[in-house]
Amino acid sequence: MKTAVCHLTKRHLPLNQLVLGATIRRPIFKLIQADYPDFTDESYVAVGNMNTYRKKYLEQLLEKELGEISVLEKEVIDSIQ
């Protein structure tokens, strides 16, 4: 089984548990880069870490659109993983 290193955690994981930077939507990619400036299109991120950044992106998007997130919206975001 082929493995690679998660850029965020530095753990070796099977490729089926990783996401390649080049395949990540740009807004989410930029969130990762804000925390890890050396993250590139060739870098990998673990699926669990990727879900954390997806959640962060959704929260920011809703806050931008609505001004604040309701309890129900927060519960929905928390359930996405």
GISULWO-V369860 format. One record per residue. N is the residue number from 1. SS is DSSP state (2 for helix, 1 for strand, 0 for the rest). PSI is psi in whole degrees, 0 to 359 (999 if undefined). NEAR is the number of other C-alpha atoms within 8 Angstrom. Layout:
N|SS|PSI|NEAR / N|SS|PSI|NEAR
//
This chain:
1|0|133|3 / 2|0|144|5 / 3|1|167|8 / 4|1|175|10 / 5|1|131|10 / 6|1|125|14 / 7|0|330|10 / 8|0|316|8 / 9|0|345|5 / 10|0|19|7 / 11|0|142|7 / 12|1|126|8 / 13|1|156|11 / 14|1|148|10 / 15|2|331|9 / 16|2|356|5 / 17|2|12|8 / 18|1|155|13 / 19|1|130|13 / 20|1|135|11 / 21|2|320|13 / 22|2|340|8 / 23|2|359|7 / 24|0|136|9 / 25|0|140|6 / 26|2|317|6 / 27|2|322|7 / 28|2|320|11 / 29|2|316|10 / 30|2|328|8 / 31|2|317|10 / 32|2|315|11 / 33|2|331|11 / 34|2|324|7 / 35|2|332|6 / 36|0|82|8 / 37|0|335|7 / 38|0|9|5 / 39|0|130|10 / 40|0|178|8 / 41|0|335|8 / 42|0|353|7 / 43|0|156|11 / 44|1|151|12 / 45|1|139|14 / 46|1|147|12 / 47|2|318|9 / 48|2|318|7 / 49|2|322|9 / 50|2|318|10 / 51|2|325|9 / 52|2|317|9 / 53|2|328|11 / 54|2|316|9 / 55|2|315|12 / 56|2|319|8 / 57|2|314|11 / 58|2|319|9 / 59|2|315|11 / 60|2|321|8 / 61|2|314|8 / 62|2|319|11 / 63|2|322|10 / 64|2|317|8 / 65|2|318|6 / 66|2|345|7 / 67|0|325|7 / 68|0|164|7 / 69|0|130|10 / 70|0|167|6 / 71|2|317|6 / 72|2|315|6 / 73|2|320|8 / 74|2|319|10 / 75|2|320|8 / 76|2|314|8 / 77|2|316|10 / 78|2|331|8 / 79|2|343|6 / 80|0|110|6 / 81|0|999|7
//
